[in-house]
């Protein structure tokens, strides 16, 4: 299974944390594609998907709902490139603990 650490789509770079890649490696190929296409939707302007800002964090964390999974991410800037940093991916009940 091919999991890339840094992908550039629509001028936006997507970076995955070690925990996020580990979770994706345990899923079946169809589920990984579903999550990756939802993350790719974040590169649109405005971002596509069910996105909410997370409370209790000052670093701009947001969550993306993909079925029963949650993708925790934040936007960062590196020179002229906008970066989506995927912090963690997990099941709805476990991701917030």
HELIX and SHEET records of a PDB file:
HELIX    1   1 UNK A   18  UNK A   26  1                                   9    
HELIX    2   2 UNK A   29  UNK A   40  1                                  12    
HELIX    3   3 UNK A   41  UNK A   43  5                                   3    
SHEET    1   A 6 UNK A   6  UNK A   9  0                                        
SHEET    2   A 6 UNK A  12  UNK A  16 -1                                        
SHEET    3   A 6 UNK A  81  UNK A  91  1                                        
SHEET    4   A 6 UNK A  69  UNK A  78 -1                                        
SHEET    5   A 6 UNK A  62  UNK A  66 -1                                        
SHEET    6   A 6 UNK A  50  UNK A  53 -1                                        
END                                                                             
